[in-house]
Amino acid sequence: MSALLNGLSDILKKNKGLVKKHGFAKLVIERSQHNISRQNISKNALNTLYRLRQGGYQAYLVGGCIRDMLLGKVPKDFDISTNATPEQVHRLFRNSRIIGRRFKIVHVVFGQEIIEVTTFRSAVNGNLGRNQIQNDDGMLIRDNSYGKTLEEDATRRDFTINAIYYDISNFTLIDFHGGLYDLNHGIIDIIGDPHTRYQEDPVRMIRAVRFSAKLGFKISKRTADPIKTHSALLLNVSNARMFDEVNKLFLTGHGLQSFHKLRDFGLFNLLFPGLDGFIENKDYQAFVEYSLASSDQRFAQQKRNMPHFLYTIMFLGKFRSQMIKHYELNESRIHQVADDVIADEICQEILAEQNAVTALPWQVSADIRKLLKSQNELLNIHDPNAVAAMADSNILRASFDIFKLRGKFEPYLSPYIRFWQPYYDRSSQRAEQRRALLNKKEEQNFTNAKSKQKKNKPAEKNGGYKREKATSRAERLAKARAWRAAMHLDP
């Protein structure tokens, strides 16, 4: 937090007191009193704000970008809140698309950057709007009832630190729920009644844990206490949405802290069913913690973490335990069952149980299966055909990475690690060469497409701003890659 805001501690404390007493209290912080500058805001986000305002609508930056800039961090994404409906936003931006069923949002697409625009939400206050639908557990399964004011929108946001608005017209910060105070004191505090808010959207429990792990903040007592009571509601959330939430927990640089906090709140066993007996084992727990710490270090080095790697780490104990039972049982069989057949059956059982909670995309499931089975195959170093097949496999590097992590806790793997290290090094070198060649080719294609588009078709204008329209194959490819990267689906 900036020193200027630290100098406002008395004002922030007073405002937080008013919030606790009245439910909300508006606080405006002038430009001279905070550290957010337009120089730190994406040019595309600024253009989106200006065009919305030029169209006669209100528009504010809100959420994680404000939180991160106040903390002195570089924002990853920029979100905008407006009183324009999704359809009105879409008409203003030809380079946009409306997404979402539970609640509609608009993605304004600028090459590989996406600016997310949401319409003001209306407060529920015990009375559902015409376009708000709840299930029997109180979860909002549709929430497209729009609000008219910024105050209403702030009330519908999840945590106070995510409900701070930046007004581009006068560069002020607007805070209705004491978010600036909580940000200054490292507190995750939910807006409104925790029980009601968790029933409306159980994923808020996961988000509280994630922000606490990511920022190193403490979860307030009133926000933390109801989590164990309502945790089972997470099983009602769409498994596709839960896959995305688990990726955010473990693949973005704070996986180890997320693991600890999930276990503290009894949420880990809900997200990874059937693994509690293995995670409670101190040796296996140490392996998981070491693996997650390594993944966090990779992220800090700007290397991508992949979901199939994460799930393989989690499943490995169960897979190996089941395989050992198979080996023991096979010795007493007259007609022995092939190891590969049993391995497939075990993988199928593990993946089916996990899919009930987090929807694993087909390719992720296939890679998990390969990685689990490869841990057995890496022990087969005396069969030249098996060695050659593994050396040419596209999963050698990921398999060996897991194998080396295991070596930290299983000393008997040392000779196998020494054997495979040269193969791993050669595979990594070839992959780097292919990546460099592909990047060069894509950059050239993009440059050529832009040049051709500029030459053959003059840019349209609307209110002084160029209209963005992704028509070239290179631009479509760039957007597809951005989406896959956000979902952690690329190797």
Steps between C-alpha positions, in 0.01 A plus 500: 500500500624848421640722771234758416221259591687399813483867593121475484474226761266697727262578213502138382436373853208740547351396167528130588319570826215665310481201265462262795229722648296582187590226250682741270658845508634684196860617510668693217879522483635783284776449240762666721430244773559173310765342278300396192611667179363464146852400399443172688167433330475307175449725198221269384325528836523880484360504146212277610421730792512811282280351228237388753493848650486657155198278434325659798560223755671485836816288507751421775801278545437255782622180662838334492669762283428773757601273788828405332594855401441622855727220620769610253455197273454481124137402423444193286149596388288812489128484581244771441159554659237702314130583499484399133332165439702222332310563176576872512869430563508253214351759262775747596783252437508289187802323651288359783299192591237431765576191707353323803163353592504531878562869446590673178827684457666655195853428384648785298785341307819687404729239345615286794360735766142465620327781691209359702198728524216426744171679549412636844333225704190565705490424871295194601398609852284189542294577187601344170485709186319389186818353351636345820442129567600304811506126557373330818837554673485875444762501220445757228497300179411806293576859592425734213307760698680827443546785744477871440766632737859439596386443860283206390784350301744528792256312722498207256879461490663223702770649725563855612848514345344420160234772524720809463423709188719734296321792334680594179318836485672642807753226594342439841453171687152415626451252785164403651597207727828585670710320240782751529520442874505121451762529226713714729474241779524180293145375561265296279147604601182398318236759411164439667385200702755217451240221523281657232791588273645145516159352427459732200838397362699229685808577288548807720640263763768387253570859402547602864761226537667593172533870578630418846763267351590736216524822700604360837191660656306377802137397449277687743329288766150570372610404148688186609267349760211400266725330243500155662124525552430570132792318334280214369321756277808496276383161372204679339726724291554411135804273466623709203508811717673308780775388260575864429499589871740217588736617226502848653569355844797286404652617171555872552786520746342431839417128478676402821320763707170404335561137593556589866197729522269256324596234753453744789141563388425137411457586131781294349314168530199654325711616206701176476270217612647170615848637576467581871665175612805569285533871578492418873812288450790723607740372234252549218393835637865609495525390135189699405625808685841475337338464157272798553792712621685407180197602292482833682866556423436425132224761494733756659741427214216573252468135404156353450353240734267244347187337649597146396821536701310622808242220491766235441682614813178474699399161354841332508471357852164338430612370161817339635317352797248333268777376270683339795180316591480378142859371505430308820175355366655408166747266667213278615317499166519208260439735207678824576358835388732733310626797700394741227140378509478542876666843484233614252223374728646677803538826306143476377370458855704792637406733215130413517491585871682830441283597203198512727659806665727656238426441133835393355521577127562194284860593422578567866357161599700329226822667616434410865455137396827507305693664782377256763584198286835647399622486861507120459651520153794712617610203713535284189852601392622157385263467204648697203161522325330637811781752554481617138121539519520707819789710367288600198184554704356851523447450875859406586582839649188523718538135605862547592425821691263302723750214520770739626264647758436147624875442515523753782300259717578165336881457491479170310401699189846665476651260239188531285518880520864493390407272210221722368663841555682511160180405318316774688764760412487414130119510500501841671748637247291380205184647655668837546612503137148415380349769722739767370426402139124504558511841673700645214256363244195629689652846540570514128147383412351759733716779354408400144129482583502843666686651210257351247196610701632854533576519128173356370243628750510841672405491865148614586457762766237554764520811714872539434591142590601230253264206495674174574393206285695176509468371145842351433587141574795618711274708724253214545789273586634752752160518673471122510847471652417766760193303607691171519775668703244644742357149548850351533431255219817545290809279550 
